[in-house]
Amino acid sequence: MAAPTRAQLAAARDFLARADRRIDGAAKAAARPNADQGEFDNNFDGVVTAIFHAVDAYEVATTGIKRKVGEAEQPTRIESILAALRASRTPKVPPGSRLIELNRRRNTSVHGEWEEVLDQEALEDAIRAARELLTAIRYSLKAKGIDGS
């Protein structure tokens, strides 16, 4: 693909900024000593959403394709982006299984079929995984000469 257009670059930056806000908000909630179960659940969902904002940013910045809601199976998209990051020798790419498991856990919770109680540790783990992905994507975009800041 040629360099991203201004609109594609703006969309990618917006996705990255939205991912940052979701992750930062979840980190603040996780750090509060009096956070309740509902906050953990909502912020866990927000972190998984941040993962997909990061994936969307990478896709639009590198391919020009902006996915519409409901298009493409999420695990396939995650693995596709991670493969591209690894192929470009991006350091510290998180394992796909970890990110896909977070999505599975979120889908389970959203549909009310609880298998587990989300707690501070689960939320903090999700935050770490999302930050690792966001860092890897920013690194790769920068290496490609794409300003994602």
C-alpha positions as CSV (number, residue, x, y, z in Angstrom):
1,M,0.0,0.0,0.0
2,A,1.1,3.5,-0.7
3,A,1.4,5.9,2.3
4,P,-1.9,6.2,4.1
5,T,-4.1,9.1,3.1
6,R,-4.8,11.9,5.6
7,A,-8.2,10.5,6.3
8,Q,-6.7,7.0,7.0
9,L,-4.0,8.4,9.2
10,A,-6.6,10.5,11.1
11,A,-8.7,7.3,11.6
12,A,-5.7,5.3,12.8
13,R,-4.7,8.1,15.2
14,D,-8.3,8.2,16.5
15,F,-8.3,4.5,17.1
16,L,-5.0,4.6,19.0
17,A,-6.2,7.6,21.1
18,R,-9.4,5.7,21.9
19,A,-7.4,2.6,22.9
20,D,-5.2,4.7,25.2
21,R,-8.2,6.3,26.9
22,R,-9.9,2.9,27.5
23,I,-6.7,1.4,28.9
24,D,-5.9,4.4,31.1
25,G,-9.5,4.5,32.4
26,A,-9.3,0.8,33.3
27,A,-6.0,1.3,35.0
28,K,-7.5,4.0,37.2
29,A,-10.4,1.8,38.1
30,A,-8.1,-1.1,38.9
31,A,-6.0,1.1,41.2
32,R,-9.0,2.2,43.3
33,P,-9.3,0.2,46.5
34,N,-13.1,0.4,46.5
35,A,-13.8,-0.6,42.9
36,D,-16.8,-2.9,42.7
37,Q,-17.5,-6.0,40.5
38,G,-19.5,-3.9,38.0
39,E,-16.5,-1.6,37.5
40,F,-14.1,-4.5,36.9
41,D,-16.5,-6.0,34.4
42,N,-17.1,-2.7,32.5
43,N,-13.4,-1.9,32.5
44,F,-12.4,-5.4,31.4
45,D,-14.8,-5.0,28.4
46,G,-13.2,-1.6,27.8
47,V,-9.7,-3.1,27.7
48,V,-10.8,-5.7,25.2
49,T,-12.4,-3.0,23.1
50,A,-9.0,-1.1,23.3
51,I,-7.4,-4.2,21.8
52,F,-9.7,-4.0,18.8
53,H,-9.2,-0.2,18.5
54,A,-5.4,-1.0,18.2
55,V,-6.0,-3.7,15.6
56,D,-8.3,-1.3,13.6
57,A,-5.6,1.4,13.8
58,Y,-3.0,-1.0,12.4
59,E,-5.3,-2.2,9.6
60,V,-6.4,1.2,8.4
61,A,-2.8,2.7,8.6
62,T,-1.2,-0.2,6.7
63,T,-3.9,-1.5,4.3
64,G,-6.3,1.4,4.1
65,I,-9.1,-1.0,5.1
66,K,-11.5,0.1,7.8
67,R,-13.5,-2.8,9.1
68,K,-17.2,-2.3,9.7
69,V,-18.8,-3.6,12.9
70,G,-19.6,-7.3,12.6
71,E,-17.1,-7.9,9.8
72,A,-14.3,-10.5,10.2
73,E,-14.0,-12.9,13.1
74,Q,-12.0,-11.3,15.9
75,P,-9.5,-14.1,16.6
76,T,-8.6,-14.2,12.9
77,R,-8.0,-10.4,12.9
78,I,-5.9,-10.6,16.0
79,E,-3.7,-13.4,14.6
80,S,-3.4,-11.6,11.2
81,I,-2.1,-8.4,12.8
82,L,0.2,-10.3,15.2
83,A,1.6,-12.2,12.2
84,A,2.3,-8.9,10.4
85,L,4.0,-7.5,13.5
86,R,6.2,-10.6,13.9
87,A,7.1,-10.6,10.2
88,S,8.3,-7.0,10.5
89,R,10.4,-8.0,13.5
90,T,8.5,-5.9,16.0
91,P,9.8,-6.7,19.5
92,K,7.6,-7.8,22.4
93,V,4.5,-8.8,20.4
94,P,2.1,-10.4,22.9
95,P,1.0,-14.0,22.3
96,G,-2.2,-14.3,20.2
97,S,-3.6,-16.9,22.6
98,R,-3.5,-14.3,25.4
99,L,-5.4,-11.7,23.5
100,I,-7.9,-14.1,22.0
101,E,-8.6,-15.5,25.5
102,L,-9.3,-12.0,26.7
103,N,-11.9,-11.6,23.9
104,R,-13.4,-15.0,24.8
105,R,-13.7,-14.0,28.4
106,R,-15.3,-10.7,27.5
107,N,-17.8,-12.4,25.2
108,T,-18.7,-14.8,27.9
109,S,-19.3,-12.0,30.4
110,V,-21.2,-9.8,28.0
111,H,-23.7,-12.5,27.4
112,G,-24.2,-13.2,31.1
113,E,-22.8,-16.7,31.1
114,W,-20.2,-16.1,33.9
115,E,-17.5,-18.7,34.2
116,E,-15.4,-16.6,36.6
117,V,-15.5,-13.4,38.6
118,L,-13.3,-10.7,37.2
119,D,-11.2,-9.1,39.8
120,Q,-8.3,-6.6,40.1
121,E,-5.8,-9.2,39.0
122,A,-7.8,-10.2,35.9
123,L,-8.2,-6.5,35.0
124,E,-4.6,-5.7,35.5
125,D,-3.5,-8.7,33.3
126,A,-5.9,-7.5,30.6
127,I,-4.4,-4.0,30.8
128,R,-0.8,-5.4,30.5
129,A,-1.8,-7.4,27.4
130,A,-3.5,-4.4,25.8
131,R,-0.6,-2.1,26.5
132,E,1.9,-4.6,25.0
133,L,-0.2,-4.8,21.8
134,L,-0.6,-1.0,21.6
135,T,3.2,-0.6,22.1
136,A,4.0,-3.2,19.5
137,I,1.6,-1.6,17.0
138,R,3.0,1.9,17.6
139,Y,6.6,0.6,17.2
140,S,5.7,-1.2,13.9
141,L,3.9,1.9,12.5
142,K,6.8,4.1,13.3
143,A,9.2,1.6,11.7
144,K,7.1,1.9,8.5
145,G,7.3,5.7,8.6
146,I,3.7,6.1,9.7
147,D,3.2,8.7,12.5
148,G,0.6,7.2,14.8
149,S,1.0,9.7,17.5
